């Protein structure tokens, strides 16, 4: 019988989706389940987005679109980047994809040959390692534990780049930790990047509008414009606009990279659907009141989660200032038991928490940090507070 390709031996299903599916199955059995697992924003875009989609359907051309992306969408994205302080980009520097995940995969295909090295910090988004494995790249991980607020230092970055990885993948604000680099921290890292000209930089910043505490979003290209020639900025509509199912990813970078993604699109997806493009343009170019309101709401929810974590003896939780995640260190629970069942690690903790209290969280080991777990706090206030109460009860019952 014919066999699957060798690369499929390196492909793994999403660890986050595995937790979400388990929670969904228990809920279907009648269990009262509160899910803090999957990173969905849990709100819908403004009505103007749906109006644009309906109008596009009414005048659908039925034709193929641009491999790079429709001009109107590229222009709306360029204007969006301008609001972030990223200026000087034109259509030839941009390309689109079926979500940021698709773009990250295509960037790996475009920039990495088998055996090349891609570097990034730990904790990391699970897909980073999965994509590297599929394309046959090596990974160089930079540990950034809770003791340093889940952020890398300039010295760590300098040591990593001295090993000449082909790509450095930077994530700010961070999934899974919610941490945000300050302007001063970004400037210090940009100085290090400038010293090492042989490495591509991918800046995965899809939570760039979800920043709290007046901190603001900052980018290495803004503080070091010369880095533009080897930096790729990746964005998405999923988190900012409550549109994860619409699957719109956007990138800007050197013209050669944007052209490479366009070429890959011509072989993979051809183009984004017309109705999706119309909705995306409306989201980016239209009123921004919904995402701005949701950002304020997420900031308030963040405070609720932090207060709940602070009330649990032994739990350490750096203060996230963006996205919608909290990433507490729960290692104080390891070696204890619940109802006679040992909590040896983060996976045991999350399995027992789901079984006993009906709360689904993702083990930190899925993100390369086995001392923690990820809480996605986008659910409504009532289940959020009830889920946090159950987590506190679970800790209190540990012996």
PLY file of the C-alpha trace (Angstrom):
ply
format ascii 1.0
element vertex 399
property float x
property float y
property float z
element edge 398
property int vertex1
property int vertex2
end_header
0.00 0.00 0.00
1.37 3.50 -0.79
2.59 5.46 2.23
2.09 9.05 3.34
4.90 11.51 2.74
7.82 11.65 5.16
6.88 15.18 6.24
3.56 13.95 7.63
5.53 12.17 10.29
6.40 15.61 11.63
2.87 17.04 11.42
0.89 17.14 14.64
-2.68 18.28 15.35
-3.06 21.47 17.37
-2.71 20.85 21.11
-5.06 23.77 21.74
-7.77 22.34 19.52
-7.40 18.95 21.26
-8.34 20.54 24.59
-11.20 22.44 22.97
-12.56 19.26 21.37
-12.39 17.38 24.68
-14.32 20.17 26.39
-16.86 20.19 23.56
-17.38 16.42 23.89
-17.98 16.68 27.65
-20.44 19.51 27.08
-22.32 17.34 24.57
-22.64 14.71 27.30
-24.46 17.22 29.48
-21.54 18.41 31.62
-21.45 22.03 32.74
-18.19 23.05 31.05
-16.53 26.46 31.10
-13.84 26.75 28.45
-10.80 28.97 28.87
-9.01 27.02 26.16
-9.24 28.27 22.58
-8.12 31.80 21.72
-11.26 33.20 20.09
-12.35 36.77 20.79
-16.02 35.80 21.31
-17.54 38.91 19.76
-18.78 39.79 16.28
-17.73 42.71 14.07
-19.81 45.83 13.57
-22.89 45.81 11.34
-21.03 47.74 8.62
-18.91 44.62 8.03
-22.00 42.50 7.34
-23.50 45.24 5.17
-20.36 45.22 3.02
-20.48 41.43 2.76
-24.14 41.43 1.70
-23.49 44.11 -0.92
-20.57 42.09 -2.28
-22.79 39.03 -2.59
-25.41 41.05 -4.43
-22.90 42.10 -7.09
-20.66 39.03 -7.05
-18.55 38.79 -10.22
-17.87 35.07 -9.88
-14.33 35.68 -11.16
-10.88 34.89 -9.83
-9.23 37.59 -7.74
-5.65 38.73 -7.24
-3.06 36.28 -5.89
-1.54 39.11 -3.88
-4.83 40.50 -2.62
-7.40 42.98 -3.88
-6.13 46.55 -4.22
-8.84 47.84 -1.89
-7.79 45.38 0.83
-4.09 46.15 0.42
-4.83 49.88 0.61
-6.94 49.43 3.76
-4.14 47.38 5.33
-1.54 50.01 4.45
-3.73 52.67 6.09
-4.11 50.43 9.17
-0.32 50.05 9.40
0.01 53.81 9.12
-2.17 54.20 12.22
0.25 51.89 14.02
3.22 54.00 12.94
4.37 51.61 10.19
4.66 53.88 7.16
6.32 53.74 3.76
4.72 50.50 2.55
3.07 50.13 -0.85
1.02 47.34 -2.42
4.14 45.62 -3.76
5.34 45.16 -0.17
2.12 43.43 0.91
0.30 40.13 0.45
-2.70 38.34 1.93
-3.43 34.82 3.13
-6.13 32.62 4.59
-5.43 33.83 8.12
-2.11 34.64 9.79
-1.42 30.92 10.30
-1.46 30.38 6.53
0.90 33.32 6.04
3.30 32.02 8.70
3.37 28.63 6.98
3.98 30.21 3.59
6.72 32.40 5.07
8.40 29.27 6.41
8.20 27.76 2.93
9.57 30.94 1.37
12.41 31.66 3.81
13.55 28.29 5.21
15.24 25.34 3.55
15.39 21.95 5.28
18.07 22.10 7.97
17.87 25.90 8.39
17.26 27.25 11.88
14.35 29.36 13.09
14.65 30.93 16.55
11.93 32.16 18.91
11.19 32.60 22.59
9.64 30.09 24.96
6.69 30.18 25.78
5.64 30.16 22.12
2.45 29.70 20.13
2.17 25.97 19.48
2.03 26.32 15.70
5.54 27.78 15.52
7.17 24.45 16.34
4.68 22.51 14.23
5.40 24.58 11.12
9.15 24.32 11.64
8.88 20.53 11.92
6.81 20.22 8.75
9.25 22.24 6.62
12.25 20.44 8.12
13.73 23.40 9.98
15.62 23.26 13.25
14.36 25.32 16.21
16.47 27.44 18.54
14.46 28.24 21.68
15.15 31.17 24.01
13.77 30.45 27.51
11.79 33.38 28.91
10.30 32.11 32.20
7.90 33.85 34.57
10.89 35.17 36.54
11.66 37.49 33.61
8.02 38.24 32.81
8.06 35.83 29.85
10.20 38.27 27.83
13.59 37.71 26.25
16.50 39.98 27.12
18.82 41.73 24.66
21.66 39.49 25.87
19.63 36.36 25.09
18.76 37.67 21.65
22.38 38.61 20.96
23.58 35.10 21.89
20.90 33.49 19.73
21.54 35.65 16.67
25.27 35.02 16.99
24.41 31.43 15.98
23.07 32.85 12.69
19.55 31.43 12.54
17.97 31.98 9.13
14.80 33.40 10.74
13.93 34.96 14.09
10.21 34.85 14.88
9.12 37.61 17.25
5.66 37.73 18.82
4.33 40.92 20.42
1.83 41.02 22.14
2.40 37.40 23.05
0.27 34.33 22.68
0.21 32.51 25.14
1.37 34.96 27.82
-0.32 38.24 26.92
2.95 40.05 27.64
3.78 43.24 25.71
7.23 44.71 25.13
7.57 48.38 26.06
8.96 50.98 23.68
12.28 50.87 25.54
12.43 47.07 25.39
11.64 47.09 21.67
14.39 49.66 21.06
16.94 47.55 22.96
16.03 44.43 20.95
16.09 46.39 17.69
19.66 47.49 18.46
20.61 43.81 18.75
18.84 42.85 15.52
20.76 45.63 13.74
24.05 43.96 14.76
23.15 40.68 13.03
22.31 41.30 9.36
22.07 37.66 8.26
18.73 36.82 9.90
15.22 37.40 8.57
12.80 38.76 11.19
9.14 37.80 11.25
7.12 40.03 13.57
3.92 38.16 14.39
1.89 40.99 15.91
-1.72 40.02 15.34
-2.78 41.39 18.76
-1.32 44.83 18.02
-4.54 46.74 18.82
-5.24 44.77 22.01
-2.78 46.57 24.29
-3.68 47.73 27.80
-2.60 50.16 30.51
-1.78 52.91 28.01
1.37 51.01 27.04
0.90 51.32 23.28
2.10 49.09 20.48
5.70 49.40 19.28
7.62 47.75 16.47
11.34 47.29 15.75
10.96 48.81 12.28
9.64 52.04 13.78
12.68 52.49 16.03
15.19 51.05 13.54
13.96 51.79 9.97
16.96 49.99 8.43
15.48 46.70 9.68
12.61 47.10 7.19
14.65 45.41 4.45
14.56 42.05 6.31
11.51 42.30 8.58
8.09 40.87 7.76
5.10 42.23 9.69
2.21 39.77 10.05
-1.31 40.81 11.01
-4.82 39.37 11.02
-8.44 40.41 11.34
-9.29 37.48 13.62
-8.59 38.91 17.07
-9.02 42.65 16.56
-12.33 42.50 14.72
-13.93 39.30 16.04
-13.52 37.63 12.63
-11.50 34.41 13.17
-13.78 32.39 10.89
-13.41 34.84 7.99
-9.73 33.83 7.66
-7.97 37.01 6.61
-4.23 37.34 7.16
-2.06 40.21 5.97
1.68 40.77 5.71
4.05 43.57 4.79
7.77 43.34 4.20
10.46 43.39 1.55
9.14 43.28 -2.00
10.89 39.96 -2.67
9.13 38.29 0.25
5.71 39.68 -0.65
6.23 38.42 -4.20
7.20 34.98 -2.89
3.99 34.78 -0.86
2.02 35.92 -3.89
3.60 33.15 -5.96
2.79 30.55 -3.31
-0.78 31.84 -3.18
-1.05 31.31 -6.92
-0.36 27.62 -6.29
-2.21 27.21 -2.96
-5.32 29.36 -2.67
-5.42 31.56 -5.81
-7.21 34.36 -3.94
-9.41 35.32 -1.01
-13.15 35.20 -1.83
-14.77 38.46 -2.95
-17.23 38.57 -0.06
-14.43 38.04 2.47
-12.39 40.83 0.89
-15.36 43.23 1.08
-15.90 42.42 4.78
-12.19 42.81 5.51
-12.00 46.21 3.82
-15.02 47.39 5.80
-13.45 46.18 9.06
-10.12 47.89 8.46
-11.41 51.10 6.88
-14.70 51.51 8.73
-15.62 52.59 12.28
-13.26 51.23 14.94
-15.66 51.55 17.88
-16.26 47.80 18.32
-12.59 46.76 18.59
-11.84 49.75 20.81
-14.70 48.86 23.13
-13.66 45.22 23.25
-10.10 46.19 24.09
-11.39 48.07 27.14
-13.54 45.10 28.11
-10.64 42.67 27.80
-8.51 44.94 29.97
-11.18 44.81 32.68
-11.45 41.02 32.37
-7.67 40.77 32.65
-7.88 42.53 36.01
-10.54 40.08 37.22
-8.38 37.09 36.29
-5.25 38.57 37.88
-7.14 39.22 41.12
-8.33 35.61 41.17
-4.81 34.28 40.57
-3.34 36.55 43.25
-5.76 35.02 45.77
-4.34 31.51 45.24
-1.35 30.79 47.51
1.76 29.80 45.58
0.56 30.81 42.11
2.82 33.28 40.33
1.34 35.31 37.50
3.19 38.08 35.65
0.90 40.93 34.62
-0.05 40.66 30.92
-0.70 43.93 29.13
-2.22 42.72 25.88
-4.08 40.03 23.91
-6.60 38.12 26.07
-4.50 35.55 27.89
-3.17 35.05 31.38
-0.35 32.54 31.85
0.04 31.69 35.56
2.84 29.50 36.92
1.00 26.67 38.71
4.01 24.55 39.65
3.06 24.95 43.32
0.39 22.29 42.65
2.82 19.65 41.36
3.35 16.72 43.70
0.00 17.27 45.41
-3.14 15.23 44.87
-6.85 15.82 44.32
-9.28 13.13 45.39
-6.43 10.66 45.59
-5.18 11.47 42.07
-1.64 12.84 41.77
-0.96 16.14 40.04
2.50 15.38 38.68
2.59 18.05 35.97
0.62 20.64 34.03
-1.17 18.02 31.90
-2.38 16.18 35.00
-3.52 19.49 36.44
-5.55 20.46 33.37
-7.05 16.98 32.95
-8.16 16.86 36.59
-9.42 20.45 36.51
-11.60 19.57 33.52
-12.76 16.29 35.04
-13.51 17.60 38.54
-14.51 21.24 38.06
-15.49 21.33 34.37
-12.99 24.06 33.48
-10.89 23.69 30.32
-7.44 25.32 30.18
-4.46 24.55 27.95
-1.39 23.03 29.65
1.67 25.24 29.46
3.73 22.39 28.01
1.78 22.87 24.76
3.59 26.22 24.57
6.96 24.91 25.74
6.48 25.99 29.39
5.41 23.00 31.55
5.16 24.99 34.77
2.16 27.01 33.59
-1.27 26.96 31.98
-3.03 29.35 29.62
-6.33 30.99 30.48
-8.18 32.62 27.58
-10.58 35.04 29.26
-12.87 36.11 26.42
-16.07 34.51 27.71
-18.88 36.59 29.26
-18.41 37.91 32.80
-20.64 35.39 34.59
-18.93 32.20 33.30
-15.55 33.90 33.63
-16.06 34.55 37.34
-17.59 31.11 37.91
-14.70 29.43 36.11
-12.17 31.34 38.20
-14.08 30.36 41.37
-13.83 26.71 40.31
-10.08 27.03 39.73
-9.69 28.48 43.22
-11.80 25.62 44.64
-9.62 23.08 42.82
-6.46 24.54 44.32
-8.05 24.66 47.78
-8.86 20.94 47.57
-5.29 19.89 46.75
-3.67 17.76 49.46
0 1
1 2
2 3
3 4
4 5
5 6
6 7
7 8
8 9
9 10
10 11
11 12
12 13
13 14
14 15
15 16
16 17
17 18
18 19
19 20
20 21
21 22
22 23
23 24
24 25
25 26
26 27
27 28
28 29
29 30
30 31
31 32
32 33
33 34
34 35
35 36
36 37
37 38
38 39
39 40
40 41
41 42
42 43
43 44
44 45
45 46
46 47
47 48
48 49
49 50
50 51
51 52
52 53
53 54
54 55
55 56
56 57
57 58
58 59
59 60
60 61
61 62
62 63
63 64
64 65
65 66
66 67
67 68
68 69
69 70
70 71
71 72
72 73
73 74
74 75
75 76
76 77
77 78
78 79
79 80
80 81
81 82
82 83
83 84
84 85
85 86
86 87
87 88
88 89
89 90
90 91
91 92
92 93
93 94
94 95
95 96
96 97
97 98
98 99
99 100
100 101
101 102
102 103
103 104
104 105
105 106
106 107
107 108
108 109
109 110
110 111
111 112
112 113
113 114
114 115
115 116
116 117
117 118
118 119
119 120
120 121
121 122
122 123
123 124
124 125
125 126
126 127
127 128
128 129
129 130
130 131
131 132
132 133
133 134
134 135
135 136
136 137
137 138
138 139
139 140
140 141
141 142
142 143
143 144
144 145
145 146
146 147
147 148
148 149
149 150
150 151
151 152
152 153
153 154
154 155
155 156
156 157
157 158
158 159
159 160
160 161
161 162
162 163
163 164
164 165
165 166
166 167
167 168
168 169
169 170
170 171
171 172
172 173
173 174
174 175
175 176
176 177
177 178
178 179
179 180
180 181
181 182
182 183
183 184
184 185
185 186
186 187
187 188
188 189
189 190
190 191
191 192
192 193
193 194
194 195
195 196
196 197
197 198
198 199
199 200
200 201
201 202
202 203
203 204
204 205
205 206
206 207
207 208
208 209
209 210
210 211
211 212
212 213
213 214
214 215
215 216
216 217
217 218
218 219
219 220
220 221
221 222
222 223
223 224
224 225
225 226
226 227
227 228
228 229
229 230
230 231
231 232
232 233
233 234
234 235
235 236
236 237
237 238
238 239
239 240
240 241
241 242
242 243
243 244
244 245
245 246
246 247
247 248
248 249
249 250
250 251
251 252
252 253
253 254
254 255
255 256
256 257
257 258
258 259
259 260
260 261
261 262
262 263
263 264
264 265
265 266
266 267
267 268
268 269
269 270
270 271
271 272
272 273
273 274
274 275
275 276
276 277
277 278
278 279
279 280
280 281
281 282
282 283
283 284
284 285
285 286
286 287
287 288
288 289
289 290
290 291
291 292
292 293
293 294
294 295
295 296
296 297
297 298
298 299
299 300
300 301
301 302
302 303
303 304
304 305
305 306
306 307
307 308
308 309
309 310
310 311
311 312
312 313
313 314
314 315
315 316
316 317
317 318
318 319
319 320
320 321
321 322
322 323
323 324
324 325
325 326
326 327
327 328
328 329
329 330
330 331
331 332
332 333
333 334
334 335
335 336
336 337
337 338
338 339
339 340
340 341
341 342
342 343
343 344
344 345
345 346
346 347
347 348
348 349
349 350
350 351
351 352
352 353
353 354
354 355
355 356
356 357
357 358
358 359
359 360
360 361
361 362
362 363
363 364
364 365
365 366
366 367
367 368
368 369
369 370
370 371
371 372
372 373
373 374
374 375
375 376
376 377
377 378
378 379
379 380
380 381
381 382
382 383
383 384
384 385
385 386
386 387
387 388
388 389
389 390
390 391
391 392
392 393
393 394
394 395
395 396
396 397
397 398
